[in-house]
Each structure stands twice: as structure tokens, then as C-alpha cells.
Amino acid sequence: APAPTGHPTTHRPRPKEEPMRTTSLTRLDPIREVATLQREVDRALRDMMGTPSAPATAGAWQVTYGGGVADAFVAKLDAEASALVFATYLGGEGYDSANDIAVDLDLNTYVVGYTNAPDFPHTMGTEALQSLRKTVFLTKLDPTGSEIMWTTLFGGRNNEIGLGIAVSWADESVVICGETSG
């Protein structure tokens, strides 16, 4: 129907949305549980993050504090948030901070943050840090928290901090955002 006289038409029909395609609803349920619990985990662990007293579970990738000012910390709780599935440190001698987390369809955990630790664990052909500037890290942990599948470090001559992450369920590509000082 035409717009009433004297009123500009501002409404445009929304494009028809495609339904979400999934191969198995049960594969998505744990991801929804993790997303729902993420806020609770953040609150519950906020006081422990990066402190030598934070619990790491047996069999986790890094069971001891890496040293320095602070280590990043990753924890997974069960669906009822009543038991710790795994908890691991992620860091070296320096300041290591995890700023965002995502989970893929296979329940691998992706963590983005920053480090200035020269001994921060890394793979993918990256070199150890050569300065004390903040450098972005992106790490992929297996579903049990016992293995780092890969870690990459990147940044320039200035401070770079990884702040956000998203993982595509279609192809597991990773998109991150952050900030740089120049």
C-alpha cells in the first residue's frame, strides 16, 4: 500500500532469512550450554584469573603457573556448573591476559588475548617474542584442555591486544578484533 500523503516511506521489507542449517541438534546443545554458562564462569573465576592460587586440573595442558605478573586462565564447567571439567593456565614469564573465548562445533576452545612473555607457548611458525611489548595471541585448545592444537602470536612494533573472537561454524575460520597503539 502506498505511504500516507506527507509521510516519507522509511520501511523496507526485511530480506527473507535462511533457516539455520545444522547436521545434528545434539552437537549444538553443548555449545549453547557453554555460551549460557560463560557469564557464570566469568563471574566465578574473575577473582582467580591470573593468580597462582587458581586451580588447574590434573591432565590440563599447563598445570602450573607460568610466572611473571599474570597468566591467562581457561576453565570449562559441566552443564550444571557443578563440576570443573578442566582448568588450565596459559602463559609464561610475563603478563598474559585472555580477553575472549569461543567454542567450535567439535568443542575445541579458542582464546584470544595478549602477552609480553618471551616464553609464551606458540606454534604455527611464529617466533618467540623479542620485546616486552604487548602482542596478540590466539590459541586453540582441544575439548579436554589437555593439548594446545595451535597458537599464533602476531603484532607489530607497538602494543597490540586481542579483545574479541568469533569462530565460523561453517568452516572454523576465526575472526578476531582488538586494538593497537600505532
Backbone as JSON Lines, residues from 0, in Angstrom:
{"i":0,"aa":"A","n":[0.85,-1.18,0.0],"ca":[0.0,0.0,0.0],"c":[0.88,1.23,0.0]}
{"i":1,"aa":"P","n":[0.47,2.27,-0.71],"ca":[1.28,3.49,-0.73],"c":[1.29,4.14,0.64]}
{"i":2,"aa":"A","n":[2.38,4.88,0.91],"ca":[2.51,5.59,2.18],"c":[1.51,6.72,2.24]}
{"i":3,"aa":"P","n":[1.04,7.04,3.45],"ca":[0.12,8.16,3.58],"c":[0.76,9.44,3.05]}
{"i":4,"aa":"T","n":[-0.05,10.31,2.53],"ca":[0.42,11.57,1.98],"c":[1.14,12.38,3.06]}
{"i":5,"aa":"G","n":[2.29,12.94,2.7],"ca":[3.04,13.77,3.61],"c":[4.0,13.0,4.51]}
{"i":6,"aa":"H","n":[4.01,11.68,4.46],"ca":[4.91,10.89,5.28],"c":[5.85,10.11,4.37]}
{"i":7,"aa":"P","n":[7.14,10.31,4.52],"ca":[8.07,9.55,3.67],"c":[8.04,8.06,4.04]}
{"i":8,"aa":"T","n":[8.28,7.25,3.05],"ca":[8.33,5.82,3.27],"c":[9.73,5.45,3.78]}
{"i":9,"aa":"T","n":[9.81,4.93,4.97],"ca":[11.1,4.53,5.52],"c":[11.17,3.03,5.75]}
{"i":10,"aa":"H","n":[10.04,2.38,5.71],"ca":[10.04,0.93,5.97],"c":[10.4,0.18,4.7]}
{"i":11,"aa":"R","n":[11.37,-0.7,4.82],"ca":[11.72,-1.58,3.72],"c":[11.49,-2.99,4.2]}
{"i":12,"aa":"P","n":[10.97,-3.85,3.35],"ca":[10.76,-5.23,3.79],"c":[12.1,-5.89,4.13]}
{"i":13,"aa":"R","n":[12.1,-6.7,5.16],"ca":[13.31,-7.43,5.56],"c":[13.54,-8.57,4.59]}
{"i":14,"aa":"P","n":[14.8,-8.83,4.28],"ca":[15.07,-9.98,3.42],"c":[14.68,-11.26,4.15]}
{"i":15,"aa":"K","n":[14.21,-12.22,3.38],"ca":[13.83,-13.49,3.97],"c":[15.07,-14.18,4.53]}
{"i":16,"aa":"E","n":[15.01,-14.53,5.81],"ca":[16.15,-15.16,6.45],"c":[16.17,-16.64,6.14]}
{"i":17,"aa":"E","n":[17.37,-17.14,5.87],"ca":[17.51,-18.57,5.63],"c":[17.52,-19.29,6.95]}
{"i":18,"aa":"P","n":[16.88,-20.45,7.03],"ca":[16.92,-21.2,8.29],"c":[18.33,-21.68,8.57]}
{"i":19,"aa":"M","n":[18.66,-21.78,9.85],"ca":[19.97,-22.27,10.25],"c":[20.08,-23.74,9.88]}
{"i":20,"aa":"R","n":[21.15,-24.09,9.23],"ca":[21.36,-25.47,8.82],"c":[22.3,-26.15,9.79]}
{"i":21,"aa":"T","n":[21.85,-27.23,10.33],"ca":[22.69,-27.99,11.25],"c":[22.66,-29.44,10.87]}
{"i":22,"aa":"T","n":[23.72,-30.13,11.2],"ca":[23.76,-31.55,10.9],"c":[23.24,-32.37,12.05]}
{"i":23,"aa":"S","n":[23.32,-31.82,13.27],"ca":[22.88,-32.57,14.42],"c":[22.58,-31.61,15.55]}
{"i":24,"aa":"L","n":[21.35,-31.59,16.0],"ca":[20.97,-30.7,17.08],"c":[21.74,-31.03,18.34]}
{"i":25,"aa":"T","n":[22.03,-32.29,18.57],"ca":[22.75,-32.66,19.78],"c":[24.16,-32.09,19.78]}
{"i":26,"aa":"R","n":[24.76,-31.88,18.62],"ca":[26.09,-31.28,18.58],"c":[26.04,-29.83,19.0]}
{"i":27,"aa":"L","n":[24.9,-29.15,18.8],"ca":[24.8,-27.74,19.16],"c":[24.47,-27.55,20.63]}
{"i":28,"aa":"D","n":[23.8,-28.51,21.26],"ca":[23.4,-28.35,22.65],"c":[24.58,-28.04,23.57]}
{"i":29,"aa":"P","n":[25.7,-28.76,23.5],"ca":[26.83,-28.4,24.39],"c":[27.34,-26.99,24.14]}
{"i":30,"aa":"I","n":[27.3,-26.53,22.91],"ca":[27.78,-25.18,22.6],"c":[26.86,-24.16,23.25]}
{"i":31,"aa":"R","n":[25.55,-24.39,23.18],"ca":[24.62,-23.49,23.84],"c":[24.84,-23.5,25.34]}
{"i":32,"aa":"E","n":[25.11,-24.67,25.9],"ca":[25.37,-24.76,27.33],"c":[26.62,-23.97,27.7]}
{"i":33,"aa":"V","n":[27.66,-24.09,26.88],"ca":[28.9,-23.34,27.15],"c":[28.63,-21.84,27.08]}
{"i":34,"aa":"A","n":[27.89,-21.41,26.06],"ca":[27.6,-19.98,25.92],"c":[26.78,-19.48,27.1]}
{"i":35,"aa":"T","n":[25.8,-20.26,27.54],"ca":[24.97,-19.87,28.66],"c":[25.78,-19.78,29.94]}
{"i":36,"aa":"L","n":[26.7,-20.71,30.13],"ca":[27.5,-20.74,31.35],"c":[28.66,-19.76,31.33]}
{"i":37,"aa":"Q","n":[28.98,-19.21,30.17],"ca":[30.16,-18.36,30.08],"c":[30.1,-17.2,31.06]}
{"i":38,"aa":"R","n":[28.94,-16.56,31.16],"ca":[28.83,-15.44,32.11],"c":[29.04,-15.9,33.54]}
{"i":39,"aa":"E","n":[28.48,-17.07,33.89],"ca":[28.64,-17.6,35.24],"c":[30.1,-17.97,35.5]}
{"i":40,"aa":"V","n":[30.75,-18.56,34.52],"ca":[32.16,-18.92,34.67],"c":[32.99,-17.66,34.85]}
{"i":41,"aa":"D","n":[32.71,-16.63,34.04],"ca":[33.45,-15.38,34.17],"c":[33.34,-14.83,35.58]}
{"i":42,"aa":"R","n":[32.12,-14.8,36.12],"ca":[31.94,-14.28,37.48],"c":[32.64,-15.16,38.51]}
{"i":43,"aa":"A","n":[32.47,-16.47,38.37],"ca":[33.02,-17.39,39.36],"c":[34.55,-17.38,39.37]}
{"i":44,"aa":"L","n":[35.17,-17.19,38.22],"ca":[36.63,-17.27,38.14],"c":[37.32,-15.9,38.12]}
{"i":45,"aa":"R","n":[36.54,-14.83,38.07],"ca":[37.14,-13.49,37.94],"c":[38.17,-13.23,39.04]}
{"i":46,"aa":"D","n":[37.86,-13.63,40.26],"ca":[38.79,-13.38,41.36],"c":[40.03,-14.26,41.29]}
{"i":47,"aa":"M","n":[39.94,-15.39,40.57],"ca":[41.08,-16.31,40.49],"c":[41.94,-16.08,39.26]}
{"i":48,"aa":"M","n":[41.43,-15.36,38.26],"ca":[42.13,-15.23,37.0],"c":[43.54,-14.69,37.2]}
{"i":49,"aa":"G","n":[44.49,-15.42,36.65],"ca":[45.86,-14.95,36.64],"c":[46.55,-14.95,37.99]}
{"i":50,"aa":"T","n":[46.07,-15.72,38.94],"ca":[46.73,-15.77,40.23],"c":[47.3,-17.17,40.46]}
{"i":51,"aa":"P","n":[48.39,-17.27,41.2],"ca":[48.98,-18.58,41.45],"c":[48.06,-19.53,42.2]}
{"i":52,"aa":"S","n":[47.0,-19.03,42.86],"ca":[46.1,-19.9,43.61],"c":[44.97,-20.47,42.77]}
{"i":53,"aa":"A","n":[44.85,-20.06,41.51],"ca":[43.76,-20.57,40.67],"c":[43.96,-22.07,40.44]}
{"i":54,"aa":"P","n":[42.88,-22.84,40.45],"ca":[43.01,-24.29,40.31],"c":[43.27,-24.7,38.86]}
{"i":55,"aa":"A","n":[44.2,-25.56,38.66],"ca":[44.4,-26.22,37.37],"c":[44.15,-27.69,37.61]}
{"i":56,"aa":"T","n":[43.5,-28.34,36.68],"ca":[43.16,-29.74,36.88],"c":[44.27,-30.66,36.37]}
{"i":57,"aa":"A","n":[44.35,-31.83,36.96],"ca":[45.33,-32.83,36.52],"c":[45.07,-33.16,35.06]}
{"i":58,"aa":"G","n":[46.12,-33.29,34.29],"ca":[45.99,-33.6,32.87],"c":[45.77,-32.39,31.98]}
{"i":59,"aa":"A","n":[45.6,-31.21,32.58],"ca":[45.42,-29.99,31.79],"c":[46.72,-29.66,31.07]}
{"i":60,"aa":"W","n":[46.65,-28.84,30.05],"ca":[47.83,-28.53,29.26],"c":[48.91,-27.89,30.11]}
{"i":61,"aa":"Q","n":[48.57,-26.89,30.92],"ca":[49.56,-26.22,31.77],"c":[49.01,-26.23,33.2]}
{"i":62,"aa":"V","n":[49.56,-27.08,34.04],"ca":[49.03,-27.25,35.39],"c":[49.68,-26.34,36.42]}
{"i":63,"aa":"T","n":[50.76,-25.67,36.06],"ca":[51.41,-24.76,37.0],"c":[51.45,-23.35,36.44]}
{"i":64,"aa":"Y","n":[51.47,-22.42,37.34],"ca":[51.54,-21.0,37.0],"c":[52.83,-20.75,36.22]}
{"i":65,"aa":"G","n":[52.73,-20.01,35.11],"ca":[53.89,-19.78,34.25],"c":[54.87,-18.76,34.77]}
{"i":66,"aa":"G","n":[54.48,-17.98,35.77],"ca":[55.36,-16.97,36.32],"c":[54.98,-15.59,35.84]}
{"i":67,"aa":"G","n":[55.79,-14.64,36.2],"ca":[55.53,-13.28,35.79],"c":[54.39,-12.65,36.58]}
{"i":68,"aa":"V","n":[53.82,-11.62,36.01],"ca":[52.77,-10.85,36.67],"c":[51.45,-11.62,36.71]}
{"i":69,"aa":"A","n":[51.04,-12.2,35.58],"ca":[49.75,-12.9,35.49],"c":[49.78,-13.88,34.34]}
{"i":70,"aa":"D","n":[49.05,-14.97,34.49],"ca":[48.83,-15.93,33.4],"c":[47.37,-15.87,32.99]}
{"i":71,"aa":"A","n":[47.1,-16.16,31.72],"ca":[45.73,-16.36,31.28],"c":[45.24,-17.67,31.91]}
{"i":72,"aa":"F","n":[43.94,-17.85,31.94],"ca":[43.34,-19.0,32.61],"c":[42.12,-19.41,31.81]}
{"i":73,"aa":"V","n":[41.97,-20.69,31.51],"ca":[40.82,-21.2,30.77],"c":[40.21,-22.33,31.59]}
{"i":74,"aa":"A","n":[38.89,-22.29,31.79],"ca":[38.2,-23.33,32.54],"c":[36.91,-23.72,31.84]}
{"i":75,"aa":"K","n":[36.55,-24.99,31.95],"ca":[35.3,-25.5,31.4],"c":[34.56,-26.2,32.52]}
{"i":76,"aa":"L","n":[33.29,-25.84,32.71],"ca":[32.44,-26.45,33.71],"c":[31.46,-27.42,33.04]}
{"i":77,"aa":"D","n":[30.92,-28.36,33.81],"ca":[29.91,-29.26,33.25],"c":[28.6,-28.48,33.03]}
{"i":78,"aa":"A","n":[27.61,-29.14,32.44],"ca":[26.36,-28.48,32.05],"c":[25.6,-27.89,33.23]}
{"i":79,"aa":"E","n":[25.79,-28.43,34.42],"ca":[25.1,-27.92,35.61],"c":[25.94,-26.88,36.35]}
{"i":80,"aa":"A","n":[27.12,-26.6,35.86],"ca":[28.06,-25.68,36.51],"c":[28.39,-26.14,37.92]}
{"i":81,"aa":"S","n":[28.41,-27.47,38.12],"ca":[28.68,-28.01,39.44],"c":[30.04,-28.67,39.55]}
{"i":82,"aa":"A","n":[30.69,-28.91,38.4],"ca":[32.0,-29.56,38.42],"c":[32.89,-28.96,37.35]}
{"i":83,"aa":"L","n":[34.15,-28.89,37.67],"ca":[35.15,-28.4,36.74],"c":[35.56,-29.54,35.81]}
{"i":84,"aa":"V","n":[35.35,-29.37,34.5],"ca":[35.77,-30.38,33.52],"c":[37.28,-30.27,33.33]}
{"i":85,"aa":"F","n":[37.77,-29.06,33.1],"ca":[39.2,-28.81,33.08],"c":[39.46,-27.36,33.4]}
{"i":86,"aa":"A","n":[40.66,-27.1,33.86],"ca":[41.14,-25.75,34.06],"c":[42.63,-25.77,33.76]}
{"i":87,"aa":"T","n":[43.08,-24.8,32.97],"ca":[44.49,-24.75,32.61],"c":[44.98,-23.31,32.61]}
{"i":88,"aa":"Y","n":[46.22,-23.14,32.99],"ca":[46.89,-21.87,32.8],"c":[47.3,-21.77,31.35]}
{"i":89,"aa":"L","n":[47.54,-20.56,30.9],"ca":[48.04,-20.31,29.55],"c":[48.96,-19.1,29.65]}
{"i":90,"aa":"G","n":[50.26,-19.36,29.79],"ca":[51.15,-18.23,29.93],"c":[52.58,-18.6,30.21]}
{"i":91,"aa":"G","n":[53.38,-17.58,30.31],"ca":[54.81,-17.75,30.57],"c":[55.28,-16.67,31.53]}
{"i":92,"aa":"E","n":[56.57,-16.35,31.48],"ca":[57.17,-15.32,32.33],"c":[56.82,-13.95,31.75]}
{"i":93,"aa":"G","n":[55.83,-13.32,32.27],"ca":[55.39,-12.02,31.77],"c":[53.95,-11.8,32.17]}
{"i":94,"aa":"Y","n":[53.28,-10.95,31.42],"ca":[51.87,-10.66,31.66],"c":[51.08,-11.28,30.52]}
{"i":95,"aa":"D","n":[50.19,-12.23,30.84],"ca":[49.38,-12.93,29.85],"c":[47.91,-12.76,30.23]}
{"i":96,"aa":"S","n":[47.11,-12.25,29.31],"ca":[45.71,-11.97,29.61],"c":[44.81,-12.55,28.52]}
{"i":97,"aa":"A","n":[43.85,-13.36,28.92],"ca":[42.82,-13.87,28.0],"c":[41.65,-12.9,28.04]}
{"i":98,"aa":"N","n":[41.21,-12.44,26.86],"ca":[40.15,-11.44,26.82],"c":[38.85,-11.93,26.22]}
{"i":99,"aa":"D","n":[38.86,-13.0,25.45],"ca":[37.61,-13.54,24.9],"c":[37.82,-15.0,24.58]}
{"i":100,"aa":"I","n":[36.7,-15.72,24.46],"ca":[36.74,-17.16,24.25],"c":[35.59,-17.55,23.33]}
{"i":101,"aa":"A","n":[35.81,-18.6,22.54],"ca":[34.77,-19.13,21.66],"c":[34.94,-20.64,21.58]}
{"i":102,"aa":"V","n":[33.89,-21.33,21.16],"ca":[33.89,-22.78,21.05],"c":[33.37,-23.16,19.67]}
{"i":103,"aa":"D","n":[34.01,-24.14,19.02],"ca":[33.53,-24.59,17.71],"c":[32.62,-25.8,17.87]}
{"i":104,"aa":"L","n":[32.13,-26.33,16.75],"ca":[31.21,-27.47,16.77],"c":[31.82,-28.73,17.36]}
{"i":105,"aa":"D","n":[33.14,-28.85,17.3],"ca":[33.82,-30.01,17.87],"c":[34.2,-29.79,19.32]}
{"i":106,"aa":"L","n":[33.75,-28.67,19.9],"ca":[34.01,-28.29,21.29],"c":[35.45,-27.93,21.58]}
{"i":107,"aa":"N","n":[36.22,-27.58,20.54],"ca":[37.54,-27.01,20.75],"c":[37.34,-25.58,21.26]}
{"i":108,"aa":"T","n":[38.26,-25.13,22.09],"ca":[38.17,-23.81,22.69],"c":[39.2,-22.88,22.05]}
{"i":109,"aa":"Y","n":[38.76,-21.68,21.66],"ca":[39.63,-20.67,21.08],"c":[39.72,-19.51,22.07]}
{"i":110,"aa":"V","n":[40.94,-19.06,22.33],"ca":[41.17,-17.99,23.29],"c":[41.99,-16.9,22.61]}
{"i":111,"aa":"V","n":[41.59,-15.65,22.8],"ca":[42.35,-14.52,22.28],"c":[42.68,-13.59,23.44]}
{"i":112,"aa":"G","n":[43.85,-13.0,23.37],"ca":[44.28,-12.07,24.41],"c":[45.59,-11.43,24.01]}
{"i":113,"aa":"Y","n":[46.42,-11.16,25.01],"ca":[47.73,-10.6,24.72],"c":[48.75,-11.09,25.73]}
{"i":114,"aa":"T","n":[50.0,-11.0,25.33],"ca":[51.11,-11.43,26.17],"c":[52.31,-10.53,25.93]}
{"i":115,"aa":"N","n":[53.18,-10.47,26.9],"ca":[54.51,-9.89,26.69],"c":[55.57,-10.88,27.18]}
{"i":116,"aa":"A","n":[55.17,-12.14,27.33],"ca":[56.07,-13.18,27.83],"c":[56.93,-13.74,26.7]}
{"i":117,"aa":"P","n":[58.26,-13.69,26.83],"ca":[59.11,-14.22,25.77],"c":[59.0,-15.73,25.62]}
{"i":118,"aa":"D","n":[58.49,-16.41,26.65],"ca":[58.35,-17.87,26.58],"c":[56.89,-18.32,26.45]}
{"i":119,"aa":"F","n":[56.01,-17.42,25.97],"ca":[54.61,-17.81,25.78],"c":[54.55,-18.97,24.79]}
{"i":120,"aa":"P","n":[53.76,-20.01,25.08],"ca":[53.71,-21.18,24.17],"c":[53.17,-20.79,22.81]}
{"i":121,"aa":"H","n":[53.88,-21.19,21.75],"ca":[53.44,-20.81,20.4],"c":[53.79,-21.91,19.4]}
{"i":122,"aa":"T","n":[53.08,-21.9,18.31],"ca":[53.28,-22.83,17.2],"c":[53.11,-22.06,15.9]}
{"i":123,"aa":"M","n":[52.79,-22.74,14.84],"ca":[52.47,-22.13,13.54],"c":[53.58,-21.25,13.0]}
{"i":124,"aa":"G","n":[54.82,-21.58,13.27],"ca":[55.93,-20.85,12.66],"c":[56.18,-19.49,13.26]}
{"i":125,"aa":"T","n":[55.55,-19.16,14.36],"ca":[55.82,-17.87,14.98],"c":[57.09,-17.95,15.8]}
{"i":126,"aa":"E","n":[57.72,-16.84,15.94],"ca":[58.94,-16.78,16.74],"c":[58.6,-16.29,18.14]}
{"i":127,"aa":"A","n":[59.45,-16.6,19.09],"ca":[59.27,-16.1,20.44],"c":[59.32,-14.58,20.43]}
{"i":128,"aa":"L","n":[58.67,-13.98,21.39],"ca":[58.66,-12.53,21.48],"c":[60.07,-12.0,21.73]}
{"i":129,"aa":"Q","n":[60.37,-10.9,21.09],"ca":[61.7,-10.32,21.23],"c":[61.7,-9.05,22.08]}
{"i":130,"aa":"S","n":[60.51,-8.59,22.49],"ca":[60.44,-7.37,23.28],"c":[59.4,-7.56,24.37]}
{"i":131,"aa":"L","n":[59.26,-6.56,25.21],"ca":[58.28,-6.62,26.29],"c":[56.98,-5.93,25.91]}
{"i":132,"aa":"R","n":[56.78,-5.66,24.64],"ca":[55.53,-5.04,24.19],"c":[54.42,-6.09,24.18]}
{"i":133,"aa":"K","n":[53.19,-5.61,24.28],"ca":[52.03,-6.5,24.24],"c":[51.83,-7.01,22.82]}
{"i":134,"aa":"T","n":[51.64,-8.32,22.69],"ca":[51.44,-8.98,21.41],"c":[50.2,-9.85,21.5]}
{"i":135,"aa":"V","n":[49.39,-9.87,20.45],"ca":[48.18,-10.68,20.41],"c":[48.55,-12.16,20.38]}
{"i":136,"aa":"F","n":[47.83,-12.97,21.16],"ca":[47.93,-14.41,21.0],"c":[46.55,-14.96,20.66]}
{"i":137,"aa":"L","n":[46.54,-16.0,19.87],"ca":[45.32,-16.73,19.51],"c":[45.65,-18.21,19.68]}
{"i":138,"aa":"T","n":[44.93,-18.88,20.57],"ca":[45.21,-20.27,20.93],"c":[43.98,-21.13,20.72]}
{"i":139,"aa":"K","n":[44.19,-22.34,20.21],"ca":[43.13,-23.33,20.08],"c":[43.47,-24.52,20.96]}
{"i":140,"aa":"L","n":[42.59,-24.8,21.94],"ca":[42.75,-25.95,22.84],"c":[41.8,-27.07,22.42]}
{"i":141,"aa":"D","n":[42.21,-28.31,22.63],"ca":[41.32,-29.44,22.35],"c":[40.18,-29.46,23.39]}
{"i":142,"aa":"P","n":[39.13,-30.27,23.16],"ca":[37.97,-30.27,24.06],"c":[38.26,-30.68,25.51]}
{"i":143,"aa":"T","n":[39.38,-31.36,25.75],"ca":[39.7,-31.79,27.11],"c":[40.6,-30.79,27.84]}
{"i":144,"aa":"G","n":[41.11,-29.79,27.13],"ca":[42.01,-28.83,27.74],"c":[43.41,-29.37,27.99]}
{"i":145,"aa":"S","n":[43.7,-30.53,27.41],"ca":[45.0,-31.16,27.67],"c":[46.02,-30.91,26.57]}
{"i":146,"aa":"E","n":[45.59,-30.32,25.45],"ca":[46.51,-30.12,24.34],"c":[46.24,-28.79,23.66]}
{"i":147,"aa":"I","n":[47.3,-28.06,23.37],"ca":[47.19,-26.88,22.51],"c":[47.3,-27.38,21.08]}
{"i":148,"aa":"M","n":[46.26,-27.17,20.3],"ca":[46.27,-27.6,18.91],"c":[47.13,-26.65,18.08]}
{"i":149,"aa":"W","n":[47.04,-25.35,18.38],"ca":[47.93,-24.35,17.8],"c":[47.81,-23.04,18.56]}
{"i":150,"aa":"T","n":[48.86,-22.27,18.47],"ca":[48.88,-20.9,18.98],"c":[49.66,-20.07,17.99]}
{"i":151,"aa":"T","n":[49.17,-18.88,17.73],"ca":[49.92,-17.95,16.91],"c":[50.03,-16.62,17.65]}
{"i":152,"aa":"L","n":[51.15,-15.98,17.45],"ca":[51.4,-14.66,18.02],"c":[51.52,-13.68,16.85]}
{"i":153,"aa":"F","n":[50.96,-12.51,17.0],"ca":[51.17,-11.51,15.97],"c":[51.0,-10.11,16.53]}
{"i":154,"aa":"G","n":[51.71,-9.22,15.88],"ca":[51.7,-7.82,16.28],"c":[52.84,-7.11,15.58]}
{"i":155,"aa":"G","n":[52.9,-5.84,15.79],"ca":[53.94,-5.02,15.17],"c":[54.91,-4.51,16.2]}
{"i":156,"aa":"R","n":[55.41,-3.3,15.96],"ca":[56.39,-2.71,16.86],"c":[55.75,-2.05,18.08]}
{"i":157,"aa":"N","n":[54.44,-1.93,18.06],"ca":[53.73,-1.27,19.16],"c":[52.94,-2.3,19.95]}
{"i":158,"aa":"N","n":[52.14,-1.84,20.88],"ca":[51.31,-2.73,21.68],"c":[50.06,-3.14,20.89]}
{"i":159,"aa":"E","n":[49.79,-4.44,20.82],"ca":[48.58,-4.95,20.2],"c":[47.89,-5.87,21.2]}
{"i":160,"aa":"I","n":[46.58,-5.72,21.3],"ca":[45.79,-6.5,22.26],"c":[44.62,-7.14,21.53]}
{"i":161,"aa":"G","n":[44.47,-8.46,21.65],"ca":[43.31,-9.16,21.1],"c":[42.17,-9.05,22.09]}
{"i":162,"aa":"L","n":[41.01,-8.56,21.64],"ca":[39.89,-8.3,22.54],"c":[38.65,-9.15,22.27]}
{"i":163,"aa":"G","n":[38.43,-9.56,21.04],"ca":[37.21,-10.3,20.73],"c":[37.47,-11.39,19.71]}
{"i":164,"aa":"I","n":[36.6,-12.42,19.71],"ca":[36.79,-13.56,18.82],"c":[35.44,-14.13,18.41]}
{"i":165,"aa":"A","n":[35.39,-14.64,17.19],"ca":[34.24,-15.4,16.7],"c":[34.78,-16.53,15.83]}
{"i":166,"aa":"V","n":[34.13,-17.68,15.89],"ca":[34.53,-18.84,15.1],"c":[33.36,-19.23,14.22]}
{"i":167,"aa":"S","n":[33.6,-19.37,12.92],"ca":[32.56,-19.78,11.99],"c":[32.27,-21.26,12.16]}
{"i":168,"aa":"W","n":[31.01,-21.58,12.33],"ca":[30.63,-22.99,12.42],"c":[30.69,-23.67,11.06]}
{"i":169,"aa":"A","n":[30.68,-22.9,10.0],"ca":[30.71,-23.48,8.66],"c":[32.08,-24.04,8.31]}
{"i":170,"aa":"D","n":[33.14,-23.27,8.6],"ca":[34.47,-23.72,8.18],"c":[35.54,-23.54,9.26]}
{"i":171,"aa":"E","n":[35.14,-23.19,10.48],"ca":[36.04,-22.98,11.61],"c":[37.07,-21.88,11.37]}
{"i":172,"aa":"S","n":[36.77,-20.96,10.44],"ca":[37.64,-19.8,10.32],"c":[37.43,-18.92,11.56]}
{"i":173,"aa":"V","n":[38.46,-18.18,11.89],"ca":[38.46,-17.39,13.12],"c":[38.59,-15.92,12.77]}
{"i":174,"aa":"V","n":[37.78,-15.09,13.41],"ca":[37.85,-13.65,13.23],"c":[38.1,-13.06,14.62]}
{"i":175,"aa":"I","n":[39.09,-12.19,14.7],"ca":[39.37,-11.53,15.98],"c":[39.38,-10.02,15.79]}
{"i":176,"aa":"C","n":[39.23,-9.31,16.89],"ca":[39.36,-7.85,16.86],"c":[40.16,-7.44,18.08]}
{"i":177,"aa":"G","n":[40.65,-6.23,18.06],"ca":[41.46,-5.76,19.17],"c":[41.83,-4.32,19.0]}
{"i":178,"aa":"E","n":[42.98,-3.97,19.56],"ca":[43.44,-2.59,19.44],"c":[44.95,-2.58,19.29]}
{"i":179,"aa":"T","n":[45.43,-1.48,18.72],"ca":[46.86,-1.28,18.55],"c":[47.21,0.14,18.97]}
{"i":180,"aa":"S","n":[48.44,0.34,19.37],"ca":[48.86,1.68,19.78],"c":[49.59,2.41,18.66]}
{"i":181,"aa":"G","n":[49.49,1.88,17.47],"ca":[50.1,2.63,16.37],"c":[50.48,1.81,15.2]}
